[in-house]
Amino acid sequence: MTVERWLRLIAGAFVTLSVALGYWVSPWFYAFTAFVGLNLFQSAFTNWCPMVWLLRRLGVQPCVPLESK
């Protein structure tokens, strides 16, 4: 899997988990949901995401641009 797919998988898992924890454990877990959402929002404008940086450091392959396929 590429970095972009891992990022979507991890973000989706974090949001789903934090919403479930917010519902069943404590509403304070919704703050983590907001953190993930705000991080995705800022990465759309800055083109930088800490999770992408971490995944690349772990050796996950980047996405191949369409024009080079």
N, C-alpha and C positions, 0 to 999 in steps of 0.2 A: 504494500500500500504506500501511497505517496504522502508527503507531509500534509497536503491539503485534505486528504481523506481522513488521516489520523486526527487532524485538528477538528473537523466536523464531528467525528466520532466522540472525541474527548469532550468537546463543548456540549454536545447533546447529552452525553452521560452525566456531566456535571449539573446541567440544568435539571434534568429529570430527577437525579438523586437529591438535589437541594430542594426541589419543590416537594418531593415526597417527605423529606426530613422536616421541612417547614410545616407540612400538614400534620404529620404524626408525632413529631418530637417537640419542636419549638419554632415559633414564627421567626425567630432570629436567623434561621437558615435561609430565609428569603433574601437576606442581605448578600449571601453568596451567589444566589441567582442573579441579583442585580449586578454584582461584581463581574460575573461572566459576561452578561449582556453589555455592560459598559466597556469591557475590554474588547469585545468584538466590534462595538461601535467605533471606538477610537482607532482600532487597527484598520478599519476601512478608510480612514483619513490619513493615517500616518504610514500605512503599509508596513507596520512592525507589530509583532505579537510575541509576547514572552514564550508562549507554548510552541510557536514555530521555531524560535531560537533554540529551545530545549530539544525539540525533536530532531533538528538538524545536528545538534551536538551529539545526539545519541545515534546518529548515522542513518536516519530515515531518508530515503531517496526523495529528491525534489520532484515536482511535477515537470514533465517534458512539455515545452511550449508547442502549440498546435502547428506552427509554421515549420518546425523541425521534424515532424513526423513523416 
